[in-house]
């Protein structure tokens, strides 16, 4: 049984709206996307507490968190390369994301790394900042390796066919195999013997500490800088009607040309007016 206060906290952290996903709670979930109607709080609570079902949510215009998804076979998973995993956290720390909340997401052994904020921030701006930052640090962002939630969704000129942010499974659903991890990606010793309710409560407590620790002022200073780089080097490959799959590598190569500017910006040599400078 999940306590009502914990359920209430979940409804405040995660987006309850269109583009949610559901699945049967099995080892290889058969995820289904629902865009016909909005997810309600009542259905959110019903599906989240149903041991036979899994629920996932997308994002609205603002978000109170970001999450990185690292699959068990990823070169960045701590089991495969602990140094790469540690470097990933250090790169994110350089832009103000100083308090990660890592969890094992399911029985598969993949990892979700959450960072929470004390108030909502622009969903697309934070997505662009994370993506630009990781590409500048030579991380490969792709399915099966490293995914960013929220993602930098494609732009759609057709209002009848809007684009959506990708959805992800919610943490700590009953029987999902989720557990708390320490900063090295190992199961948190102090949480190993907790009940499911206890682990969820500790996750929510860490979410609150993360929100108070991450430097939102420092993060938001970089929004426009990252957004300008995103528009210049990446956005043209993301239109709904494009067929850029075979040349998508080009945006990475182009964006690497900005790494010198990026390094000087993060070091404080130049400030958030960088977006006014020709790259």
C-alpha positions as CSV (number, residue, x, y, z in Angstrom):
1,X,0.0,0.0,0.0
2,X,1.4,3.4,-1.0
3,X,0.7,6.2,1.4
4,X,-1.5,9.1,0.1
5,X,1.2,11.8,0.9
6,X,3.6,10.0,-1.4
7,X,1.1,9.8,-4.1
8,X,0.4,13.5,-3.8
9,X,4.1,14.3,-4.1
10,X,4.3,12.2,-7.3
11,X,1.4,14.1,-8.9
12,X,3.2,17.4,-8.2
13,X,6.5,16.2,-9.6
14,X,5.4,14.5,-12.8
15,X,3.3,15.7,-15.8
16,X,-0.3,14.7,-15.8
17,X,-1.6,15.4,-19.3
18,X,-1.5,14.2,-22.9
19,X,0.9,11.6,-24.4
20,X,1.1,9.1,-21.6
21,X,2.1,5.5,-22.0
22,X,0.8,2.3,-20.3
23,X,2.0,-1.3,-20.4
24,X,1.4,-4.7,-18.7
25,X,3.9,-5.2,-15.8
26,X,6.0,-7.9,-17.5
27,X,9.8,-8.2,-18.0
28,X,9.5,-6.8,-21.5
29,X,6.7,-4.2,-21.3
30,X,4.4,-3.7,-24.3
31,X,4.2,0.0,-24.1
32,X,1.2,1.7,-25.7
33,X,0.9,5.5,-26.3
34,X,-2.4,7.3,-25.5
35,X,-2.9,10.7,-27.1
36,X,-6.7,10.6,-27.3
37,X,-7.4,12.2,-24.0
38,X,-5.6,13.7,-21.0
39,X,-4.4,11.6,-18.2
40,X,-6.3,12.6,-15.0
41,X,-5.1,12.5,-11.5
42,X,-7.5,9.7,-10.7
43,X,-6.3,7.5,-13.6
44,X,-2.7,8.4,-12.6
45,X,-3.2,7.1,-9.1
46,X,-5.1,4.1,-10.3
47,X,-2.5,3.0,-12.8
48,X,0.5,3.8,-10.6
49,X,-0.8,1.7,-7.7
50,X,-1.9,-1.2,-9.9
51,X,0.7,-4.0,-9.6
52,X,-0.4,-5.4,-13.0
53,X,0.2,-2.2,-14.9
54,X,3.0,0.2,-15.7
55,X,2.5,3.9,-16.4
56,X,4.7,6.5,-18.1
57,X,4.4,10.2,-18.6
58,X,5.6,12.9,-21.0
59,X,6.2,16.6,-20.4
60,X,4.3,19.9,-20.7
61,X,5.7,23.3,-21.4
62,X,7.5,23.3,-18.0
63,X,9.1,20.6,-15.9
64,X,10.4,20.2,-12.4
65,X,13.0,17.6,-13.3
66,X,15.3,16.1,-16.0
67,X,16.2,12.5,-16.3
68,X,18.9,10.5,-18.1
69,X,18.2,7.0,-19.2
70,X,21.3,4.6,-19.4
71,X,20.6,1.1,-20.6
72,X,22.3,-1.9,-19.1
73,X,24.4,-2.4,-22.3
74,X,25.3,1.3,-22.6
75,X,29.0,2.2,-22.7
76,X,28.1,4.7,-20.0
77,X,26.6,2.2,-17.6
78,X,28.8,2.0,-14.4
79,X,29.0,-1.8,-14.8
80,X,30.6,-1.3,-18.2
81,X,32.7,1.8,-17.7
82,X,32.6,3.4,-14.2
83,X,34.9,6.2,-15.3
84,X,32.6,7.2,-18.2
85,X,29.7,7.2,-15.8
86,X,31.6,9.4,-13.3
87,X,32.6,11.8,-16.1
88,X,28.9,12.1,-17.1
89,X,28.0,13.2,-13.6
90,X,30.9,15.7,-13.5
91,X,29.9,17.2,-16.8
92,X,26.3,17.8,-15.6
93,X,27.7,19.2,-12.3
94,X,29.6,21.8,-14.4
95,X,26.2,23.4,-15.4
96,X,24.7,23.4,-11.9
97,X,23.2,19.9,-11.7
98,X,25.0,18.9,-8.5
99,X,22.6,16.5,-6.8
100,X,21.7,13.4,-8.9
101,X,19.1,10.9,-7.8
102,X,20.1,7.6,-9.6
103,X,17.8,4.6,-9.5
104,X,17.7,1.2,-11.1
105,X,14.7,1.7,-13.3
106,X,13.5,-1.9,-13.7
107,X,14.5,-5.6,-13.5
108,X,16.6,-5.0,-16.7
109,X,19.3,-3.2,-14.8
110,X,19.1,0.1,-16.6
111,X,19.7,3.4,-14.7
112,X,17.6,6.5,-14.6
113,X,19.4,9.6,-13.2
114,X,17.0,12.3,-12.0
115,X,17.8,16.0,-11.2
116,X,15.0,18.0,-9.6
117,X,14.3,21.7,-9.4
118,X,12.6,23.9,-6.8
119,X,10.3,25.4,-9.3
120,X,9.2,24.6,-12.9
121,X,11.6,25.5,-15.7
122,X,11.2,25.7,-19.5
123,X,11.0,22.1,-20.8
124,X,12.6,22.8,-24.1
125,X,15.3,25.1,-22.8
126,X,16.5,22.6,-20.2
127,X,16.4,19.8,-22.8
128,X,18.5,21.8,-25.2
129,X,21.0,22.7,-22.5
130,X,21.5,19.1,-21.4
131,X,21.9,18.0,-25.0
132,X,24.3,20.7,-26.1
133,X,26.4,20.2,-22.9
134,X,26.7,16.4,-23.4
135,X,27.5,16.7,-27.1
136,X,30.2,19.2,-26.3
137,X,31.6,16.7,-23.8
138,X,31.7,14.0,-26.6
139,X,28.9,11.9,-25.2
140,X,26.8,10.0,-27.8
141,X,23.1,10.6,-27.3
142,X,21.0,7.8,-28.8
143,X,18.6,5.0,-27.9
144,X,20.2,2.1,-26.1
145,X,23.1,4.3,-24.9
146,X,22.0,7.5,-23.4
147,X,18.6,9.2,-23.7
148,X,17.6,12.6,-22.3
149,X,14.2,13.3,-20.8
150,X,12.8,15.7,-21.8
151,X,14.1,15.3,-25.3
152,X,14.5,18.2,-27.8
153,X,11.3,17.3,-29.6
154,X,10.9,17.9,-33.3
155,X,9.3,21.2,-34.5
156,X,5.9,20.8,-36.3
157,X,4.4,23.5,-38.5
158,X,1.1,21.6,-38.6
159,X,-1.0,22.5,-35.6
160,X,-3.2,19.5,-36.3
161,X,-0.2,17.2,-35.9
162,X,1.8,18.5,-32.9
163,X,5.0,17.0,-31.9
164,X,5.3,15.5,-28.4
165,X,8.1,15.0,-25.9
166,X,9.0,11.3,-25.4
167,X,7.4,9.6,-22.4
168,X,9.2,7.5,-19.8
169,X,8.2,5.0,-17.2
170,X,7.5,6.4,-13.7
171,X,9.8,5.4,-10.9
172,X,9.1,2.9,-8.2
173,X,5.9,1.3,-9.4
174,X,4.9,-1.9,-7.6
175,X,6.8,-5.0,-8.9
176,X,8.9,-3.0,-11.4
177,X,12.2,-3.9,-10.0
178,X,13.3,-0.3,-9.2
179,X,15.7,0.4,-6.4
180,X,17.8,3.3,-5.1
181,X,21.4,3.6,-6.1
182,X,24.4,5.4,-4.7
183,X,26.5,7.9,-6.7
184,X,28.6,5.0,-8.1
185,X,25.6,3.2,-9.5
186,X,25.5,0.5,-6.7
187,X,22.4,-0.4,-4.8
188,X,22.1,1.9,-1.8
189,X,23.0,-0.2,1.3
190,X,20.8,1.8,3.6
191,X,17.8,1.2,1.3
192,X,18.4,-2.5,0.5
193,X,16.1,-3.8,3.2
194,X,13.4,-1.2,2.9
195,X,9.9,-2.0,1.8
196,X,8.7,-0.7,-1.6
197,X,7.0,2.1,0.4
198,X,10.2,2.9,2.2
199,X,12.2,3.1,-1.0
200,X,9.6,5.4,-2.6
201,X,9.7,7.6,0.5
202,X,13.5,7.8,0.4
203,X,13.4,8.6,-3.3
204,X,11.0,11.5,-2.7
205,X,13.1,12.8,0.1
206,X,16.2,12.7,-2.2
207,X,14.1,14.5,-4.8
208,X,13.5,17.3,-2.4
209,X,17.2,17.6,-1.5
210,X,18.1,17.5,-5.2
211,X,15.6,20.4,-5.8
212,X,17.2,22.5,-3.1
213,X,20.8,21.7,-4.1
214,X,20.8,22.2,-7.9
215,X,21.8,25.7,-8.8
216,X,18.8,26.9,-10.9
217,X,20.1,30.4,-11.3
218,X,23.4,29.1,-12.8
219,X,21.5,26.6,-14.9
220,X,19.0,29.2,-16.4
221,X,21.9,31.6,-17.2
222,X,22.9,29.1,-19.9
223,X,19.5,28.6,-21.4
224,X,19.7,31.1,-24.3
225,X,23.3,30.2,-25.1
226,X,22.4,26.5,-25.5
227,X,19.1,27.3,-27.3
228,X,20.9,29.3,-29.9
229,X,23.5,26.6,-30.5
230,X,20.7,24.0,-30.7
231,X,18.8,26.0,-33.4
232,X,21.9,26.6,-35.4
233,X,23.4,23.1,-35.5
234,X,20.7,20.6,-34.6
235,X,17.2,21.8,-35.2
236,X,17.4,21.5,-39.0
237,X,17.7,17.7,-38.6
238,X,14.6,17.3,-36.5
239,X,11.6,18.4,-38.7
240,X,8.8,15.9,-38.9
241,X,9.1,15.6,-42.6
242,X,12.8,15.3,-42.9
243,X,14.8,12.2,-44.0
244,X,18.1,13.1,-42.3
245,X,18.7,9.8,-40.6
246,X,21.7,8.9,-42.7
247,X,23.4,12.3,-42.2
248,X,22.3,12.9,-38.6
249,X,26.0,12.5,-37.6
250,X,26.6,15.9,-39.2
251,X,25.0,17.9,-36.5
252,X,27.4,16.3,-34.0
253,X,30.4,17.2,-36.1
254,X,29.1,20.8,-36.6
255,X,28.4,21.3,-32.9
256,X,31.9,20.2,-31.9
257,X,33.1,23.3,-33.6
258,X,31.6,25.2,-30.7
259,X,33.5,23.3,-28.0
260,X,36.1,26.0,-27.4
261,X,33.3,28.6,-26.9
262,X,31.5,26.2,-24.6
263,X,34.5,25.5,-22.5
264,X,35.2,29.2,-22.0
265,X,31.6,29.8,-21.1
266,X,31.4,27.1,-18.5
267,X,34.7,28.3,-16.9
268,X,33.1,31.8,-16.5
269,X,35.4,33.5,-19.0
270,X,32.3,34.6,-20.9
271,X,28.8,35.0,-19.6
272,X,25.4,34.2,-20.8
273,X,25.5,36.8,-23.5
274,X,27.4,34.3,-25.6
275,X,24.3,33.8,-27.8
276,X,24.9,37.3,-29.2
277,X,28.3,36.2,-30.4
278,X,28.8,34.8,-33.9
279,X,29.8,31.1,-33.6
